[in-house]
């Protein structure tokens, strides 16, 4: 076997085309859009290149067939928050062969070690957590947009190499038509009675305001967490502009206190249902027409919950429950929306408050992803992600 760095257009192409044959016969696999993957490694489309570095490799067998791939990266912004420099690896694909997997992991480890990194998390993204994060270990259902899907044997490849479970990420699912429990109504009552609080969907005509409100809540609720960087004004606006073609304003809700944003619940239609499953990796011009047609015909049945959060100053006041109740009232109106289920993505097992929110709005665990950590010093004590 030989491993080669990815450089140039041809190897870029191989990086995205080598994976589908590994999933032959798997009815739940959906090939991601090639451009969504390649954009991660393009400095023009991923601002993380401004504050970090990345590298990629392809693994070939003795017949020159590509049998594996991996990327490694690090972000300077996290160094000040962590006890020691931690990098990451991701976009891992490999045949069911421990020796091949070990060579890929060793290559990523060596590159990171040369940069002074002392541990690597994986499989993770060179970017925000809502995309390409974690190894699927339970609930092998079709993936939502930009979510990792992998064969079950990947868990063995990671764990036999020496990766240890750092945290679990749960995807909760609930049927839209299901009744909201009395417990949620009781918790929401306080905030709903307080006239200083308002709950409303976004106005897609005011995208700059939406972006700034999102940034305010994101930085207050999420950027304090380990491994999450504060979001700049430009990054927030760029994110909203990128999402604009798929935004359904009736399923993105904000909570305000005296007109200041204090919470959000951001959902999008599952783009995999609208277009990705038809494209085989490439978004042709007719695919965009198909996307618009499917959206107009309301053929997407799944809402994909990207992020839910309330700034600490307004937690434990019923705001989470009130936000969920206000949004659910509209989401269940079949005259306006036709979604049948909601998948609430990326709820870490280190965040029992959010797990409780997901449960009491009727969600049950549908998928489980693992984020692993590998300490380069094998004698160093391992600790899981602290409970928030």
TORTI-405528 format. One line per field, with one value per residue (C-alpha): x, y, z; residue in one letter; chain. Coordinates in Angstrom, 3 decimals, always signed. Each point is the difference from the previous one (the first is absolute). Example, Ala and Ser with C-alpha at 12.3 -4.5 7.8 and 13.67 -1.06 7.14 Angstrom:
BEGIN
u <- (+12.300_+1.370)
v <- (-4.500_+3.440)
w <- (+7.800_-0.660)
rest <- (A_S)
kette <- (A_A)
This chain:
BEGIN
u <- (+0.000_+1.086_-1.382_+0.155_-0.875_-2.926_+1.102_-1.517_-3.307_+0.324_+0.666_-2.768_-2.324_+1.273_-0.510_-3.758_-0.512_+1.844_-2.680_-3.213_+1.312_+0.459_-3.782_-1.066_-3.250_-0.719_-3.488_+0.416_+3.171_-0.344_+3.028_+0.659_+0.303_+3.636_+0.160_-1.170_+2.995_+2.513_-1.074_+1.338_+3.511_-0.241_+1.316_-2.382_-3.066_+1.144_+1.191_+1.595_+3.022_+0.677_+0.604_+1.219_+1.422_-1.111_+1.377_-1.489_+1.220_-1.158_+0.962_+0.701_+0.358_+2.633_-2.138_-0.263_-3.672_-1.012_-1.096_-0.034_+0.146_+0.431_+0.427_+1.797_-0.301_+0.323_-1.403_+2.152_-3.100_-0.440_+3.541_-0.652_-3.041_+1.409_+2.444_+2.273_-0.145_-2.644_-0.499_-2.427_-0.423_-3.019_-1.456_+1.269_-0.980_+1.647_-0.436_-0.579_+3.688_+1.613_+3.476_-1.305_-1.867_+3.062_+2.117_-2.525_-0.202_+3.801_+0.401_-2.421_+1.632_+3.511_-0.996_-1.719_+2.909_+2.389_-2.166_+0.286_-3.452_-0.344_-3.351_-2.530_-3.769_-1.855_-1.785_-0.719_-0.226_+2.432_-2.844_-3.097_-1.410_-3.349_+1.675_+2.013_+0.446_+0.122_-0.007_-3.407_-0.212_-3.735_-3.069_+1.221_-2.798_+0.454_+2.112_-1.229_+1.804_+3.760_-0.172_+2.450_-1.118_+2.352_+0.091_-0.313_+3.537_+1.529_-0.639_+2.301_+2.689_+0.042_-0.134_+2.568_+2.420_-0.324_-2.573_-2.052_-3.543_+0.102_-3.745_-3.128_-2.235_-3.651_-2.480_-3.499_-3.087_-3.630_-3.072_-1.300_-3.617_+0.752_-1.530_+2.197_+0.051_-1.609_+3.442_+1.228_-3.049_+0.623_+3.649_-0.934_-2.684_+2.337_+1.666_-3.259_-1.586_+2.949_-0.733_+3.711_+0.431_-1.073_+0.411_-0.165_+1.290_+2.537_-0.719_+2.051_-0.068_+2.170_+2.872_+2.597_-2.091_-0.526_+3.751_+0.790_-2.690_+1.360_+3.555_-1.092_-1.696_+2.641_+2.842_-1.940_-1.310_+2.550_+3.351_+0.779_+0.131_+3.281_+0.945_-2.486_+1.400_-1.845_-1.682_+0.876_-2.530_+1.307_-0.104_-3.593_-1.124_+1.849_-1.672_-3.463_+0.725_+1.145_-3.184_-2.289_-1.031_-1.218_-1.412_-3.608_-0.683_-2.845_+2.327_+2.724_-1.081_+1.515_-0.791_+0.342_+0.093_-0.854_+0.757_+3.501_+0.676_+0.463_-0.786_-0.413_-1.270_+1.414_-1.443_+0.357_-1.703_+2.096_+1.776_+0.887_-3.688_-0.459_+2.971_+3.124_-1.390_-0.647_+3.369_+2.658_+2.386_-0.302_-2.418_-0.852_-2.149_-3.052_+0.582_-0.686_-3.263_-0.840_+0.766_-2.428_-2.650_+0.227_-0.074_-3.012_-1.766_+0.940_+1.585_+2.441_-1.522_+2.854_+1.029_+3.622_+0.770_+3.421_+0.285_-2.088_+1.259_-0.824_+2.581_+0.874_-1.634_-3.412_+0.267_-2.192_-2.745_-2.137_+1.381_+1.054_-3.453_-1.822_+2.107_-0.751_-3.742_-0.291_+1.841_-1.844_-3.362_+0.959_+1.910_-3.066_-2.247_-0.390_-1.406_+3.415_+2.523_+0.124_+2.871_-0.630_+2.963_+2.747_+3.534_+1.803_+3.683_+3.135_-1.049_+3.066_-0.185_+1.972_-2.997_-2.771_-2.074_-0.355_-0.650_-2.851_-1.355_+0.029_-1.733_-2.734_-0.983_-0.598_+3.306_+1.571_+3.554_+0.088_+3.719_+3.184_+3.378_+3.265_+2.717_+3.252_+3.267_+3.461_+2.728_+3.455_+1.558_-1.501_+0.919_-1.983_-3.255_-3.059_-3.022_-3.377_-1.624_-1.139_-3.728_-1.387)
v <- (+0.000_+3.575_+3.302_+3.196_+3.612_+1.534_+2.781_+1.068_-0.413_-3.690_-1.025_+2.362_-2.018_-3.300_+1.272_+0.270_-2.896_-2.707_-0.313_-1.138_-3.502_-0.709_+0.361_-2.230_-1.705_+2.287_+1.455_+2.702_+1.541_+3.354_+1.332_+3.557_+2.745_+0.035_+3.772_+0.003_-2.175_+1.823_+3.389_-1.024_-0.136_+3.171_+3.172_+2.059_-1.741_-0.935_+2.752_-2.540_+0.064_+3.517_-1.337_-3.521_-2.531_-3.269_-2.839_-3.026_-3.412_-2.912_-3.607_-2.314_-3.783_-1.896_+0.151_+3.806_-0.191_+2.714_-1.765_+2.821_+3.705_+2.361_+3.694_+1.607_+3.577_+2.363_+3.359_+2.557_+1.475_-3.069_-0.032_+2.612_-1.863_-3.511_-1.413_-0.992_+0.435_-2.263_-0.596_-2.117_-2.590_-0.598_-0.937_-3.488_-2.768_-3.417_-3.627_-2.430_-0.471_+1.065_+0.288_+2.400_+2.053_+0.123_+1.364_+2.781_+0.865_-0.139_+2.415_+2.510_-0.375_+0.544_+3.139_+1.467_-0.952_+1.929_+3.081_-0.375_-1.559_-2.475_-1.668_-0.408_-0.197_-1.860_-0.362_+3.727_+2.909_+2.754_+2.402_+0.379_-2.898_-0.192_-1.655_-3.197_-0.672_-3.343_-3.690_-1.633_-2.931_-0.585_+0.855_-0.721_+1.950_+2.192_+3.028_+3.557_+2.700_+0.187_-2.603_-2.862_-3.471_-2.976_-3.801_-1.572_-1.430_+3.499_-0.043_-2.995_+1.627_+3.111_-1.769_-2.686_+2.721_+1.524_+2.780_+0.462_+1.302_+3.727_+0.599_-1.279_+2.079_-0.911_+0.730_+0.093_-0.550_+0.899_-0.078_+3.484_-1.045_-1.273_+1.963_+2.251_-1.366_+1.773_+0.156_+2.250_+2.233_+0.338_+0.935_+2.458_+1.779_+2.385_+1.336_+0.167_+2.128_+2.395_+2.681_+0.831_-3.268_-0.476_-3.016_+0.275_-1.473_+1.861_+2.452_-1.260_+3.514_+1.215_-2.434_+2.332_+0.350_-3.767_-0.524_+2.447_-1.435_-3.473_+1.099_+1.598_-3.143_-2.361_+1.832_+0.247_-3.575_-2.116_+1.748_-0.580_-3.733_-1.803_-0.235_+2.658_+3.291_+3.334_+1.010_+3.268_+2.325_-0.845_-3.754_+0.202_+1.928_-2.366_-2.964_+1.482_+0.875_-3.576_-1.331_+2.438_-2.370_-2.639_+2.180_-0.578_+3.052_-1.697_-2.555_+2.379_+1.626_+2.494_+0.938_+3.671_+1.744_+3.675_-0.419_-1.345_-3.531_-2.528_-3.360_-1.775_-3.203_-0.365_-2.660_-0.524_-2.343_-3.132_+0.805_-3.668_-0.721_+2.973_-0.515_-1.841_-3.508_+0.666_+1.534_-2.704_+2.618_+2.619_+2.913_+0.455_+2.870_-2.236_-0.904_+3.588_-0.132_-3.286_+1.597_+2.860_-2.385_-2.339_+2.933_+1.552_-3.369_-0.268_-3.399_+0.351_-1.737_+0.488_+3.138_-0.076_+1.779_+1.611_+1.814_+0.910_+2.257_+2.613_+2.370_-0.886_+3.104_-1.173_-3.715_-1.692_+2.571_-2.088_+1.678_-3.291_-1.501_+3.169_+0.196_-3.646_+0.478_+3.154_-1.597_-3.314_+1.738_+1.198_-3.136_-2.170_+2.141_-2.205_+2.919_+1.709_-2.808_-3.635_-1.350_-3.346_-0.326_+2.013_-1.232_+2.030_-0.316_+0.270_-0.249_-1.004_-2.376_+2.628_+2.341_-1.531_+3.196_-0.296_-3.736_+0.823_+2.612_-2.558_-2.585_+2.169_+1.290_-3.644_-0.962_-3.437_-0.940_-0.926_+0.034_-0.036_+1.342_-0.288_+2.629_-1.685_+1.363_-1.488_+1.209_-0.154_-0.575_-3.397_+0.344_+3.207_-0.479_+0.154_+2.065_+0.195_+3.285_+1.698_+0.171_+3.481)
w <- (+0.000_-0.627_+1.176_-2.055_+0.859_-1.858_-2.332_-3.306_-1.771_-0.783_+3.605_+1.143_-2.207_+1.371_+3.554_-0.563_-2.420_+1.940_+2.692_-1.789_-0.935_+3.724_+0.439_-2.879_+0.947_+2.975_-0.637_+2.668_-1.425_-1.734_-1.821_+1.203_-2.570_-1.113_+0.251_+3.618_+0.902_-2.189_+1.348_+3.415_-1.448_-2.081_+1.712_-2.126_+1.439_+3.522_+2.318_+2.358_-2.311_+1.299_+3.513_-0.564_-2.437_-1.525_-2.107_-1.755_-1.126_-2.134_+0.706_-2.953_-0.002_-1.967_-3.156_+0.354_+0.974_+2.476_+3.195_+2.541_+0.699_+2.949_+0.774_+2.945_+1.230_+2.919_+1.021_+1.834_+1.707_+2.201_+1.373_+2.689_+1.321_+0.103_+2.527_-2.906_-3.800_-1.542_-3.701_-1.916_-2.701_-2.161_-3.385_+0.772_-2.373_-0.099_-0.957_+2.872_+0.757_+3.277_-1.516_-2.639_+2.598_+2.249_-2.832_-0.601_+3.703_+0.373_-2.905_+1.501_+3.418_-1.385_-1.897_+3.042_+2.229_-2.229_+0.654_+3.764_+0.424_+2.887_-0.738_-2.785_+0.100_-2.675_-2.186_+0.015_-2.420_-0.926_+0.679_+2.143_+1.962_-1.771_-3.017_-0.452_+3.721_+1.781_-0.895_-0.434_+2.432_+0.369_-2.076_-3.511_-1.669_-3.086_+0.970_+0.093_-1.947_+0.674_+2.764_+0.254_-1.029_+0.102_+0.133_+3.477_-0.180_+0.188_+3.748_+0.338_-2.155_+2.191_+3.336_-0.801_-1.068_+3.455_-0.362_+3.165_+0.264_+0.765_-0.283_-1.682_-2.259_-0.187_-2.757_+1.488_-2.140_+0.536_-2.209_-0.715_+0.602_+3.504_+2.868_+2.126_+3.546_+2.962_+1.578_-2.818_+0.364_+3.712_-0.511_-2.766_+2.004_+1.822_-3.143_-1.944_+2.742_+0.060_-2.597_-0.226_-1.916_-3.607_-2.283_-3.760_-3.276_-2.089_-2.768_-2.956_-1.474_+2.898_-0.365_+1.526_+3.171_+0.125_-0.315_+2.799_+2.282_-0.692_+0.781_+3.266_+1.278_-1.390_+1.700_+3.237_+0.107_-1.873_-0.421_+3.689_-0.620_-0.523_-3.668_-1.151_-1.298_+0.220_-3.240_-1.711_-1.615_-3.473_+0.673_+1.243_-3.065_-2.326_+1.709_-0.494_-3.611_-0.602_+1.609_-1.810_-2.840_+2.459_+2.791_+0.964_+2.193_+1.855_+1.606_+1.238_+3.258_+2.410_+3.595_+0.932_+3.356_-0.327_-3.724_+0.659_-1.366_+2.806_-1.630_-3.308_-1.542_-3.503_-2.311_-3.722_-2.456_-0.391_-3.253_-0.434_-0.620_-2.313_-2.259_+1.243_-0.368_-3.696_-0.887_+0.491_+1.351_-2.735_+0.022_-3.677_-1.281_-0.167_+3.626_+0.996_-1.922_+1.737_+3.355_-0.652_-1.317_+2.992_+2.384_-1.716_+0.096_+3.718_-0.530_+2.852_+3.019_+2.485_+1.833_+1.050_+3.266_-0.287_+3.312_+3.036_+2.755_+2.622_+1.471_+3.621_+1.487_-1.215_+0.681_+2.630_-0.642_-2.332_-3.126_-1.605_+0.497_-1.103_-3.160_-0.795_+0.618_-2.102_-2.917_+0.259_-0.311_-3.484_-0.978_+0.668_-2.218_-3.080_-1.999_+0.252_+0.312_-1.100_+2.086_+1.663_+2.331_+1.652_+0.553_+2.661_-0.771_+2.118_+3.627_+2.004_+2.937_+1.911_-0.229_+2.159_-0.195_-3.767_+0.278_+2.364_-2.436_-2.819_+2.159_+1.392_-3.430_-0.899_-1.608_+0.251_-0.929_-3.687_-0.800_+2.065_-1.126_+1.925_+0.114_+0.956_+1.371_-0.448_+2.368_-1.587_+3.428_+0.776_+3.692_+0.417_+1.930_-2.239_+1.004_-1.695_-0.894_+3.229_+0.715_-0.501)
rest <- (X_X_X_X_X_X_X_X_X_X_X_X_X_X_X_X_X_X_X_X_X_X_X_X_X_X_X_X_X_X_X_X_X_X_X_X_X_X_X_X_X_X_X_X_X_X_X_X_X_X_X_X_X_X_X_X_X_X_X_X_X_X_X_X_X_X_X_X_X_X_X_X_X_X_X_X_X_X_X_X_X_X_X_X_X_X_X_X_X_X_X_X_X_X_X_X_X_X_X_X_X_X_X_X_X_X_X_X_X_X_X_X_X_X_X_X_X_X_X_X_X_X_X_X_X_X_X_X_X_X_X_X_X_X_X_X_X_X_X_X_X_X_X_X_X_X_X_X_X_X_X_X_X_X_X_X_X_X_X_X_X_X_X_X_X_X_X_X_X_X_X_X_X_X_X_X_X_X_X_X_X_X_X_X_X_X_X_X_X_X_X_X_X_X_X_X_X_X_X_X_X_X_X_X_X_X_X_X_X_X_X_X_X_X_X_X_X_X_X_X_X_X_X_X_X_X_X_X_X_X_X_X_X_X_X_X_X_X_X_X_X_X_X_X_X_X_X_X_X_X_X_X_X_X_X_X_X_X_X_X_X_X_X_X_X_X_X_X_X_X_X_X_X_X_X_X_X_X_X_X_X_X_X_X_X_X_X_X_X_X_X_X_X_X_X_X_X_X_X_X_X_X_X_X_X_X_X_X_X_X_X_X_X_X_X_X_X_X_X_X_X_X_X_X_X_X_X_X_X_X_X_X_X_X_X_X_X_X_X_X_X_X_X_X_X_X_X_X_X_X_X_X_X_X_X_X_X_X_X_X_X_X_X_X_X_X_X_X_X_X_X_X_X_X_X_X_X_X_X_X_X_X_X_X_X_X_X_X)
kette <- (A_A_A_A_A_A_A_A_A_A_A_A_A_A_A_A_A_A_A_A_A_A_A_A_A_A_A_A_A_A_A_A_A_A_A_A_A_A_A_A_A_A_A_A_A_A_A_A_A_A_A_A_A_A_A_A_A_A_A_A_A_A_A_A_A_A_A_A_A_A_A_A_A_A_A_A_A_A_A_A_A_A_A_A_A_A_A_A_A_A_A_A_A_A_A_A_A_A_A_A_A_A_A_A_A_A_A_A_A_A_A_A_A_A_A_A_A_A_A_A_A_A_A_A_A_A_A_A_A_A_A_A_A_A_A_A_A_A_A_A_A_A_A_A_A_A_A_A_A_A_A_A_A_A_A_A_A_A_A_A_A_A_A_A_A_A_A_A_A_A_A_A_A_A_A_A_A_A_A_A_A_A_A_A_A_A_A_A_A_A_A_A_A_A_A_A_A_A_A_A_A_A_A_A_A_A_A_A_A_A_A_A_A_A_A_A_A_A_A_A_A_A_A_A_A_A_A_A_A_A_A_A_A_A_A_A_A_A_A_A_A_A_A_A_A_A_A_A_A_A_A_A_A_A_A_A_A_A_A_A_A_A_A_A_A_A_A_A_A_A_A_A_A_A_A_A_A_A_A_A_A_A_A_A_A_A_A_A_A_A_A_A_A_A_A_A_A_A_A_A_A_A_A_A_A_A_A_A_A_A_A_A_A_A_A_A_A_A_A_A_A_A_A_A_A_A_A_A_A_A_A_A_A_A_A_A_A_A_A_A_A_A_A_A_A_A_A_A_A_A_A_A_A_A_A_A_A_A_A_A_A_A_A_A_A_A_A_A_A_A_A_A_A_A_A_A_A_A_A_A_A_A_A_A_A_A_A_A)
